[in-house]
């Protein structure tokens, strides 16, 4: 098993208008990875790589109620 898999190309996932309403968001991400890469998404490994590829749009992320809760937990003293 290779540990440092190269990111061969960008993958444009379709825009989801109400991401907080997605029934199984992790399953959606797994399906995107399987379609684009052909292998299973592992959040403990791939989330860091995905986020480090490009600066996220914090303005858009903060519109999500679930991201707001996540950010608040990170910022607890």
N, C-alpha and C positions, 0 to 999 in steps of 0.2 A: 504494500500500500504506500502510495506517495503521500508525503505530508504537505508539501508546498505546491498545490495544484495551480497552474497559471490561469488567469482570467483571460480567456481567449478573445472575447468580444462582449460588447455591451448588450444587455437584454432589456428592451423596453416593455415593461409590464403595462397592461392596460390600466387606465385611470379608474379608480373606484371612488365614486362620489361620496359615499357614506361609509368609510372604512370601519367605523365603530359598530356598524350593523352587520358586518360579515360574520356568519355563524361560526365558522372555524377558520380563523385567520392563519393559524400555523399550517393547516392543511393546504390553504391557498398558496403559501410560500413554498411548501414542499412540492406542490404541483408545478409552480413556476420553475423551480430548480430542476425538476425532473425533465420538463419540456426543454429548457435551455441547455442544460448540462448533461443530462442523462444519468445523474446520480442523486442520491437522497440528501436533502438539506439537514444539517445538524446545527441547531441554533448555538450550541456552545463553541463551535468551530467557525462557522461561516458568517455569523452576524457581524463579528468584528471585521472580517474581510470585506463584507458588503458595505458597511458603514465607512470604512477607510478608503474606498475607491473614489468617493466624491463627497464634497462637503454637503451635508443634508440641508434642506430648506427648513430651518427651525420655525419659521412663520407658519408654514403649512402643518408641520408636526404639532405645533401647539394648538391647532384647531381641534385636534382629536382629544376627546375626554379621557380615553385610556392612556394616551401619552402624557397628558397633564398629571394624572395620578402617578404614573411611573416617574416623571420628573420630580414630583413633590417628594416621593419616597427617596430618591437619590439625594435631594437637598436637605434632608432631615439632619439636624445637628447631632 
